[in-house]
Each structure stands twice: as structure tokens, then as C-alpha cells.
Amino acid sequence: MNVAGPELSPHLLVVFGATGDLMQRKLLPALYAVAASGKAPFVLVGVSRKPLDNAGFQSQCAASLAPVGGSPSPEVIDWTARTVRHVGLGDGTPDDYRRVAAELDRVETASGLPGNRILYLALPASAFPATIEGLGNAAVHRSRGWTRLVVEKPFGRDLASAQALNALIHRYFAETQVYRIDHYLGKETVQNLLVFRFANMLFESAWNRDRVACVEITVAEDLGVEHRAGYYETAGALRDMVQNHLMQILTLTAMEVPAQYEADQIRNEKVKVLRSLEPIAASDAVFGQYDAGEVGGAAVPGYRQEPGVDPSSATETFVALRLKVNSWRWQGVPFFLRTGKRLATKTTFIHVHFRSPPVWFFPASSSGEITANSLRILVQPDEGFELAIEVKKPGHEIELETHRMHFQYSEAFGPLADAYQTLILDVMRGDQTLFVRADEVEESWRIVAPLLAGTIPLSRYSAGSWGPVESEGLVAPGGHQWSEG
């Protein structure tokens, strides 16, 4: 998140898993946008087990960058021909990795590159250990310039596996070379949390237990598991969303001001938040699974009827949590986290509910009642924020009404860059601010570990709703309600 951004050095960007869904849907469009901006001189090398030559891989990449139902543009075809290469991994034996290492050296020499490398693991998590071991043993990470390793989520399945993966990575890479990517951190509104809080005293002075009643973080999806049933059955919403996306948003919302704007200073404060969280009791969690229902006017099946899902599956598709941050700033302020599939709409927001005025100052004859101020920070789909304030309606009587002041990035600045585009540029710059450090990963797994080890009853909810009614019991004791939409 380097605003000015240093000059970007020419480099080789090597993507392992280059024919997979992530590469074709997300990374390629982001890389092409970065290349089109002229900011980053790089050669893209895709590594996969498919028997493709350069021409075949270039055609596949060009087709992925074409408009739906159309043909790739001449500019795309030219870019892939000039910039994109393919190296086959074969069966992934030690000899195969040595051959990949030799081929990368050859491409660097032929392209006149100085030896800087980004190694991007766009792979299933189960393939991370073998790939890292193969790269390390073949010395792919020992180049003439700098080397950076990008690792997608999920990073481990629990605390023990995350610790083991960190130990394996650190056998070959220093922590300063590692970029654990969470695409939510590339969204402008999430990045803007630091500016919003620490550049605006109006909000920072009220961002504490004296003024805030509770904080709600919601990441809702209207889609089901789609083609990911094989993965989702072994993960569930807790592993898929809470341990990474929601915990990251929580830390940025609750952290203290860092000593300076520097990657490790910011990440230090995020880790402090995680270490301040009280253990989660079973009574602080609600798990759910969607049944058949209606989303967007269309009938959809229940989770157990989705292709590839066990008909008796106990995998949670919804999680709601009540968390307590044991810090001077947040003592006594509950944080409510909620995520789920097949909910009423696709939205991500942070909703800060401020306390109500302590007394009714207005005449007894006044109509209406005071609604506490609130701030809703919208992460998607319409990035921006809404501030709810009380105003007097025109007329002789004192009559109150809630109005919402809003700001949208798209209205102020036009279309925003894709999150992956932002994060890839940061990797190229060597800026780790928006990436997750080893101790952050382990602390977030520590927090959810009791829920993974225990048995939380699975509540049912209809697709198209806002989740199981049992989740209301988490917020009700303080007189709160979940926000909708």
C-alpha cells in the first residue's frame, strides 16, 4: 500500500498452477491491467503439469482475457506473445523442479532480466508443502536479485498445520520475502480504514468504549458453493472466511495507531488485537447450514442437495460470533462477526453502532425517538460509507428523523482497481503492509481453535434469508439487532 511507490524493478513473475481457475479468472486480468499501466516491467512464466508449449499457453491466456463470447483483442494477443511463457512441471519430481529452475534461468537470460523473481503459488493448499520443498531443493529461490514468495489462502487447516507450513517456508525464505495474500485487504475501503480512523480526529476520538456500543462485521454471500463442494466440504465457513477475511477486517477496525506508517508497525498492532481477544465460548458462536429457498427470485437447493455434497453433511455454511477484545480501548464493547452463503444479498460491511444520548433532552411533546448514530463502512459491492445522524424535520413541532450521509468511491473517483491488481503491485514494490505475517496467521488460528475442536449445534436457515434465527440470540442481550443489507 505504498502510495507513491518506488520504481519497480524488472522481474520474472512465475505462477505455479498457471492453468487453474484462480489464474484464469483473477490473476491474468490483474496482471494484464498492471502491464497495460506501464508501471511494471515483467515476464510472466506459467508453470503447470499440462503438456503445453509457449504458443498453446499464450492462446489459453489470450482466450481468458477476451470478452465473454468474443475474441481476444490484437493488444492482448501481442502482449501474450511478447510477455507470456510456459514451463511444464511434469510429475513434480526433484528432477522436474531442477529442470524448471534451469528453464527460469534461461528465460531470464534471454529476456535480459536482472534475476528478480516473484514465485506465486496459485495452487490448492494441499500442494503448498510439496511445491515449497521442490522449489527450495532446486534452489529456485536463490536468484541473482530479490525473490518473493506469494502464498494464497487457506494457510493451513488449523494451528498445528499453519505452524508446520510456516516452519517449512522459513527453511527456505525469510519472513521479509513472504507475502500471504488475502484479497479482502486489497479492497480500497479496507485499506482506507487506516486513513479514515487516523487522519480524521472526528472519528478517532469517538472510536472507543466510551462512545461505541458495539461493532458488527458482516460478510454475506448470496451464492452457494458453486463448483467448490470438494473444497468446502472439508473447510466450512469458519475456515473459509472467519479465520482469514473477518479476522483481518476485525484487526484493522480495532487496532491502535502504529508508531509510523510502516508494514511491520501496522502488523504489530494487528497482532496485538488478536492477542487481546478472549477465548470464544460455545455460547458465543452459532453455526448454520442453508436449506432450499429463494435467492433473487430464483429457487435454489439446500446445501445437502448441491452437487458433490454429502447428503448428511454437517459442514457449516454460516457462522456468527460474539467476540470480546480485552484492551483499554474496547473493554466491554462486543464485536459481532457474521458470514454465510445463500444469504439475502451479497454484501460486506463494518457497522459501528454508537451509544445513545444518556437523557431525553427534548420536550415531552416532541414526536419520534432518538436513534443512536451509526457508521456503516461498505466494503462491497458499493465501496464507501454511510453516517446516520438525527435531524429535526421542518415545522413547528420537534420531530426527529434519521438521515444518512453517504460517500461512495465510485462517485468520487470513478471505477476502482481490482483488489488483486492492488496486491500484485504491492508485491512488485516489496510492500508487505497488506499481507499477513506468520504470527498473524497463527494467532487467528489460535482464536478459532476451540470452535474447531468442539461441537457447535448446526442450525438451519432458508436460502435467501439472513441466517438462522439462533444468531439473533448473540446480539439480543445488549438490545442490538443484526443489520440487513
C-alpha positions in Angstrom: 0.0 0.0 0.0 2.9 2.3 -0.9 1.1 5.4 -2.1 3.9 7.0 -4.0 5.5 3.7 -4.9 9.2 3.2 -5.7 10.4 2.4 -9.2 9.5 -1.2 -10.0 12.4 -3.4 -10.9 12.2 -5.7 -14.0 11.5 -9.2 -12.8 10.2 -12.7 -13.6 6.7 -13.5 -12.3 6.3 -17.2 -12.0 2.8 -18.6 -11.3 2.6 -22.2 -10.2 -0.9 -23.6 -11.0 -1.0 -21.4 -14.1 -3.8 -23.3 -15.9 -6.1 -23.2 -12.8 -9.2 -21.3 -12.1 -7.6 -18.6 -9.9 -5.0 -17.8 -12.6 -7.5 -17.6 -15.4 -10.3 -15.7 -13.6 -8.4 -13.3 -11.3 -4.7 -13.2 -11.7 -4.5 -12.9 -15.5 -6.8 -9.9 -15.7 -5.0 -8.2 -12.9 -1.6 -8.9 -14.4 -2.7 -7.6 -17.8 -4.0 -4.4 -16.2 -0.7 -3.9 -14.4 1.2 -4.5 -17.6 -1.1 -2.1 -19.5 -0.4 0.6 -16.9 3.3 0.5 -17.9 4.3 0.5 -14.2 5.9 -2.9 -14.0 8.3 -4.5 -16.5 7.9 -8.2 -16.1 7.9 -11.5 -17.9 5.1 -13.9 -16.9 6.0 -17.6 -16.7 3.2 -20.1 -16.1 4.2 -23.4 -14.5 1.7 -26.3 -14.7 1.5 -30.1 -15.2 -0.3 -29.7 -18.5 1.8 -30.5 -21.6 1.6 -27.1 -23.2 4.2 -25.2 -25.3 4.5 -21.5 -25.2 2.1 -21.0 -28.1 -0.6 -23.2 -26.5 -0.3 -21.4 -23.2 -0.4 -17.9 -24.8 -3.5 -18.9 -26.7 -5.2 -20.0 -23.5 -4.2 -16.8 -21.7 -5.5 -14.7 -24.6 -8.8 -16.5 -24.6 -9.1 -15.9 -20.8 -8.7 -12.2 -21.4 -11.2 -12.0 -24.2 -14.7 -10.6 -23.5 -17.4 -13.1 -22.9 -18.4 -14.7 -26.2 -15.8 -12.6 -28.1 -12.3 -12.9 -29.4 -9.1 -11.5 -27.8 -8.1 -8.1 -29.0 -4.9 -7.6 -31.0 -3.4 -5.8 -28.0 -4.0 -8.9 -25.8 -2.6 -11.3 -28.4 0.5 -9.1 -28.8 1.0 -8.9 -25.0 0.8 -12.7 -24.5 3.2 -13.3 -27.4 5.7 -10.9 -26.0 5.4 -11.5 -22.3 4.0 -14.9 -21.5 5.9 -18.2 -21.4 5.1 -21.7 -20.1 7.2 -24.3 -18.3 5.9 -27.8 -17.7 6.3 -29.3 -14.2 5.8 -32.9 -15.2 5.1 -35.1 -12.2 6.8 -32.7 -9.8 9.8 -34.9 -9.1 13.1 -33.3 -7.8 14.5 -33.6 -11.4 11.4 -31.8 -12.7 12.0 -28.9 -10.3 15.6 -28.7 -11.3 14.5 -28.6 -14.9 12.1 -25.7 -14.1 14.9 -23.9 -12.3 17.2 -24.2 -15.4 14.4 -23.0 -17.7 13.7 -20.0 -15.5 17.4 -19.1 -15.7 17.2 -19.4 -19.5 14.1 -17.2 -19.8 15.8 -14.6 -17.5 18.9 -14.5 -19.7 17.0 -14.4 -22.9 14.8 -11.6 -21.6 17.7 -9.6 -20.2 16.3 -9.7 -16.7 18.5 -9.0 -13.6 17.4 -12.1 -11.6 14.5 -10.7 -9.6 11.7 -13.2 -9.1 8.1 -13.4 -7.7 7.0 -17.0 -7.1 3.2 -17.1 -6.9 1.6 -20.3 -5.6 -1.9 -20.2 -7.2 -2.5 -23.8 -6.0 -4.7 -25.9 -3.8 -3.5 -25.6 -0.2 -2.7 -29.3 -0.2 0.0 -28.7 -2.8 1.9 -26.0 -0.9 4.3 -28.2 1.1 5.5 -30.3 -1.8 5.9 -27.2 -4.1 7.8 -25.2 -1.5 10.0 -28.2 -0.8 10.6 -28.7 -4.5 11.4 -25.0 -5.1 13.8 -25.0 -2.1 15.7 -28.2 -3.0 16.1 -27.0 -6.6 17.3 -23.6 -5.4 14.7 -21.7 -7.4 14.5 -19.2 -4.6 18.2 -18.4 -4.9 18.3 -15.9 -7.8 20.8 -13.2 -8.6 18.4 -10.5 -7.4 15.5 -10.5 -4.9 13.0 -13.3 -4.6 9.4 -13.0 -3.1 7.0 -15.9 -2.4 3.2 -15.3 -2.7 1.0 -17.8 -0.9 -2.8 -17.9 -1.4 -5.2 -18.8 1.4 -6.1 -21.1 3.1 -2.9 -21.1 5.0 -3.2 -24.3 7.0 -6.3 -26.1 8.3 -5.6 -25.4 12.0 -3.0 -24.0 14.3 -0.7 -27.0 14.0 -0.7 -27.2 10.2 -0.2 -23.4 9.9 2.8 -23.6 12.2 4.2 -26.5 10.2 3.7 -24.6 6.9 5.4 -21.5 8.4 8.3 -23.6 9.6 8.7 -25.1 6.1 8.6 -21.8 4.3 11.1 -20.3 6.8 13.5 -23.1 5.9 14.0 -21.5 2.5 12.5 -18.0 2.7 13.0 -15.2 5.2 9.7 -13.7 6.5 10.5 -10.4 4.7 10.2 -12.4 1.4 6.8 -14.0 2.2 3.5 -12.5 1.0 0.5 -14.3 2.4 -2.3 -12.9 0.3 -5.9 -12.1 1.4 -7.7 -10.4 -1.4 -10.0 -8.6 1.0 -7.1 -6.5 2.1 -6.7 -5.2 -1.4 -10.1 -3.5 -1.4 -10.0 0.3 -1.2 -12.4 0.6 1.7 -10.4 -1.9 3.8 -7.2 0.0 3.1 -9.0 3.3 3.8 -9.8 2.2 7.3 -6.3 3.4 8.4 -6.8 6.8 6.8 -10.5 7.1 7.9 -9.6 6.4 11.5 -6.2 8.0 12.0 -6.5 11.0 9.7 -9.9 12.1 10.9 -9.9 13.1 14.6 -13.7 13.4 14.4 -14.0 9.6 14.3 -10.8 8.5 16.1 -11.8 10.4 19.2 -15.1 8.5 19.3 -13.6 5.1 18.4 -13.6 3.6 21.9 -15.7 2.1 24.6 -16.9 5.5 25.8 -18.8 6.2 22.6 -19.2 2.8 20.8 -21.9 0.4 21.9 -21.0 -2.5 19.6 -19.3 -3.2 16.2 -20.7 -5.6 13.6 -18.7 -7.1 10.7 -20.8 -8.9 8.1 -19.5 -10.8 5.0 -22.6 -12.1 3.2 -22.7 -14.1 0.0 -25.8 -14.9 -2.0 -24.2 -17.7 -3.9 -23.9 -21.3 -2.8 -20.8 -23.5 -3.0 -21.0 -23.5 -6.8 -18.2 -25.7 -8.2 -16.2 -25.7 -4.9 -18.1 -28.5 -3.0 -15.0 -30.7 -2.8 -13.0 -28.0 -1.0 -15.9 -26.6 1.0 -16.9 -29.9 2.5 -13.5 -30.1 4.2 -13.4 -26.4 5.1 -16.7 -24.8 6.0 -17.4 -21.2 6.7 -15.2 -21.0 9.8 -12.0 -22.0 7.9 -13.0 -20.4 4.6 -14.0 -16.9 5.8 -13.7 -16.3 9.6 -10.1 -17.3 10.2 -8.8 -15.0 7.5 -11.1 -12.4 5.9 -13.2 -11.5 9.0 -10.2 -11.6 11.4 -8.3 -9.3 9.1 -11.1 -6.8 8.9 -11.5 -7.0 12.7 -7.9 -6.2 13.4 -7.9 -3.1 11.2 -11.1 -1.9 12.8 -9.9 -2.4 16.4 -6.1 -1.8 16.2 -4.3 1.1 17.9 -2.4 3.8 15.9 1.0 2.5 14.8 4.2 4.4 15.7 4.7 5.1 12.0 3.3 4.1 8.6 5.4 1.0 8.0 4.4 -2.6 7.2 5.7 -4.3 10.4 4.5 -1.4 12.7 1.0 -1.8 11.3 1.1 -5.6 11.5 2.4 -5.4 15.1 -0.8 -3.5 16.1 -3.0 -6.1 14.3 -1.3 -8.9 16.2 -2.0 -7.1 19.5 -5.7 -7.1 18.7 -5.7 -10.9 18.1 -3.8 -11.5 21.3 -6.3 -9.3 23.2 -9.3 -11.4 22.1 -10.9 -13.5 24.9 -11.3 -17.2 24.2 -14.5 -17.9 22.3 -17.0 -20.0 24.3 -19.5 -22.3 22.6 -22.3 -19.9 23.8 -20.6 -17.1 21.7 -21.0 -19.0 18.4 -23.8 -20.0 16.1 -23.3 -22.4 13.2 -25.8 -22.8 10.4 -26.4 -24.6 7.1 -28.7 -23.5 4.4 -31.8 -25.3 3.2 -33.7 -24.8 0.0 -35.1 -21.4 -0.6 -35.3 -18.5 -3.0 -32.5 -16.1 -3.9 -33.0 -13.2 -6.3 -36.4 -14.6 -7.3 -35.0 -18.0 -8.2 -35.5 -21.2 -6.3 -32.2 -22.8 -5.1 -31.4 -26.1 -3.5 -30.2 -26.7 0.1 -26.6 -27.3 0.8 -27.0 -31.0 1.1 -28.6 -31.1 -2.3 -25.7 -29.3 -4.0 -23.6 -31.4 -6.4 -20.7 -33.1 -4.7 -22.0 -32.5 -1.1 -22.6 -35.4 1.3 -26.4 -35.7 1.7 -25.8 -36.0 5.5 -23.1 -33.2 5.6 -22.6 -31.4 8.9 -20.4 -28.7 7.3 -21.4 -25.2 8.4 -22.2 -22.6 5.7 -22.9 -19.8 8.3 -21.0 -18.6 11.3 -21.9 -15.9 13.8 -19.6 -15.0 16.7 -19.6 -12.6 19.6 -16.1 -11.6 20.4 -14.6 -9.6 23.3 -11.4 -7.5 22.9 -9.6 -7.2 26.2 -8.0 -3.9 25.7 -8.1 -0.4 27.2 -9.9 1.0 24.1 -12.5 -1.8 23.7 -13.2 -3.3 27.1 -16.9 -4.1 27.3 -17.7 -3.5 23.6 -18.9 -6.6 21.8 -17.7 -7.3 18.3 -20.2 -9.4 16.3 -18.9 -11.3 13.3 -21.2 -12.9 10.7 -20.7 -14.7 7.4 -22.7 -17.1 5.4 -23.6 -18.5 2.0 -27.0 -18.2 0.3 -27.9 -15.2 2.4 -30.3 -12.5 1.2 -27.7 -10.4 -0.7 -24.0 -10.2 -1.4 -22.5 -7.5 0.9 -19.6 -6.8 3.1 -19.7 -4.0 5.7 -18.4 -2.9 9.1 -21.2 -1.3 11.2 -20.1 0.8 14.2 -23.1 1.5 16.5 -22.5 4.4 18.8 -24.1 4.8 22.2 -27.4 6.6 22.6 -27.6 10.0 24.4 -27.8 9.5 28.1 -31.0 11.5 28.7 -34.1 12.7 26.6 -33.4 16.4 26.5 -36.3 17.3 24.2 -39.8 18.4 25.3 -42.1 15.6 26.3 -44.5 16.7 23.5 -41.8 16.0 20.8 -42.5 13.1 18.5 -40.2 10.4 17.4 -37.4 8.9 19.4 -33.6 9.3 19.2 -31.9 6.6 17.1 -28.3 6.2 18.1 -25.7 7.4 15.5 -24.1 4.7 13.4 -21.4 4.4 10.8 -21.6 1.8 8.1 -18.3 1.2 6.2 -19.2 -0.5 3.0 -16.6 -2.9 1.6 -18.6 -4.4 -1.3 -20.4 -4.1 -3.6 -20.6 -0.2 -3.3 -17.4 0.8 -1.5 -17.8 3.8 0.7 -19.5 4.7 4.0 -22.8 5.9 5.5 -23.1 8.1 8.6 -26.6 8.0 10.2 -27.4 11.2 12.2 -30.5 12.7 13.7 -32.1 15.8 12.3 -35.2 17.9 13.0 -38.0 17.7 10.5 -39.2 21.1 9.3 -42.2 22.5 11.2 -43.2 24.0 14.5 -43.1 20.6 16.4 -39.9 19.0 17.5 -40.0 15.9 15.3 -36.8 13.8 14.8 -35.8 11.8 11.8 -32.7 9.7 10.9 -30.8 10.7 7.8 -27.8 9.1 6.2 -24.9 11.0 4.8 -23.0 8.9 2.3 -19.8 8.7 0.4 -19.0 6.3 -2.5 -15.6 5.8 -4.0 -17.1 5.3 -7.5 -18.9 8.6 -7.4 -15.7 10.5 -6.2 -13.0 8.7 -8.1 -14.6 6.5 -10.8 -14.0 2.8 -11.2 -11.6 1.2 -8.7 -8.8 -1.1 -9.4 -9.4 -4.8 -8.7 -8.1 -6.0 -5.3 -5.7 -8.4 -7.0 -4.2 -5.7 -9.1 -3.5 -3.6 -6.0 -1.9 -6.5 -4.1 0.2 -7.7 -7.1 1.6 -4.2 -7.5 2.5 -4.2 -3.8 4.4 -7.5 -4.2 6.3 -6.0 -7.1 7.1 -2.9 -4.9 8.1 -5.1 -1.9 5.4 -3.5 0.3 4.1 -6.1 2.8 1.6 -3.8 4.6 -1.5 -5.5 3.1 -0.1 -9.0 3.6 -0.5 -11.4 6.6 2.5 -12.1 8.7 3.4 -15.5 10.2 2.4 -14.7 13.7 -0.9 -13.1 12.5 -1.9 -16.4 10.8 -1.1 -18.4 13.9 -2.9 -16.1 16.3 -6.1 -16.2 14.2 -6.0 -20.0 14.1 -5.4 -20.0 17.9 -8.6 -17.9 18.3 -10.9 -20.3 16.3 -9.2 -23.5 17.6 -11.7 -24.1 20.4 -14.6 -24.0 17.9 -12.7 -26.4 15.6 -12.2 -28.8 18.5 -15.7 -28.6 19.9 -19.1 -29.4 18.6 -21.4 -26.5 17.9 -25.0 -27.4 17.1 -25.9 -26.8 13.4 -28.9 -24.6 13.0 -31.0 -24.5 9.8 -31.8 -21.4 7.7 -33.6 -20.9 4.4 -31.6 -19.8 1.4 -32.3 -16.1 0.8 -32.7 -15.3 4.5 -30.2 -13.6 6.8 -29.2 -16.9 8.5 -30.6 -18.9 11.4 -32.8 -17.2 13.9 -30.5 -18.5 16.7 -27.9 -15.9 15.6 -30.2 -13.2 17.0 -29.5 -14.6 20.5 -25.9 -13.4 20.2 -26.8 -9.8 19.8 -30.1 -9.5 21.7 -28.7 -9.3 25.3 -27.4 -5.8 24.6 -30.5 -4.7 22.9 -28.9 -4.9 19.4 -30.0 -6.4 16.2 -28.1 -7.6 13.1 -28.1 -5.1 10.3 -29.6 -6.2 7.0 -28.2 -5.2 3.6 
